[in-house]
């Protein structure tokens, strides 16, 4: 979808819904127009996945899969199944994800066309992403390299394989390789979508993470500022003591929740090394406060969806660091407001832990993949 490529996800949703309404109306008059509707469902699934609403994504991917199966198109059906696998993986249901990926990969392995190779590469990228989420960097590296080997040098999705390879190297502690590969991934992405696409923000954050690992915290800060600038064009990129406006980047809250702590960690590392200033500690704390505010907004936006695995993992560490900073500041300059904030963050942390337990319980009681989902139309 054009608006999705441009990074305007809210507009993408509006346009895709409009297209769906048009195609649903046409289907009543024109026979066999289900292919367009299936594509609309797939695009809506992709939109909700990009927003972190995985339950909604699964719903639309399942609709797309069902229609494509009715049309007798095994490749398109397998593509919908691989999208379902990614959404299930994002929810933490790895066993379901891997079973679905096995089905789609079996179809793609029999497809000789270039498009078939691209789809198969996407499947390998999905497996790599799942492995990274589970901390299995070795498996991620293997599958991402398989994906890269199937893609032409000018393939659009080449940057995803490079990104997974870079992240695998990062998890493995091979920071030089990680930095080189993530730089290549960023260059590949910007060559396709341009240097101002908000999707570059998270790629800059990954590079910043590498710089933090090798102790080059000044460089990490630069990349964090570049990332934040993409999400808030009014931000002064050169001033590290400025954070995005809380109302900016409303469609990119997940990215902000990752980038801001990376920035705070960079500045805190400089402070601990004696290379920062006393005001840095207070600003680090303010940055964590802003992040917790954004988490609250995102939790409210998605409270009914049940799609919070990523948010929960991020939130726990952020609340813990915010509490530690509040207590550290109170020791330096006793102020009851710091203690009050520490208490508030502790209560929020308890709520996150409860949500995690509920989600784990839900995952454990989730049934196996239904037979209807596992059946593909072989044509």
Protein Blocks (a to p, Z undefined) as FASTA:
>chain_A
ZZlmnopaklmmmmmmmmmmmmmmmmmmmghilmmmmmmmmmmmmmmmmnopaklmmmmm
mmmmmmmmmnopaklmmmmmmmmmmmmmmnopamlmmmmmmmmmmmmmmpmbfklmmmmm
mmmmmmmmmmmmnopaklmmmmmmmmmmmpcfklfklmmmmmmmmmmmmmnopaklmmmm
mmmmmmmmmmmnopkbfklmmmmmmmmmmmmmnopamlmmmmmmmmmmmmomkbcfklmk
bccdfkgoklmmmmmmmmmmmmmmmmmmmmmnopacfklmmmmmmmmmmmmmmmmmmmmm
mmmnopamlmmmmmmmmmmmmmmmmmmmmmmmgcfklmmmmmmmmmmmmmmmmmmmmmmm
mmmmpccddfklmpcceZZ
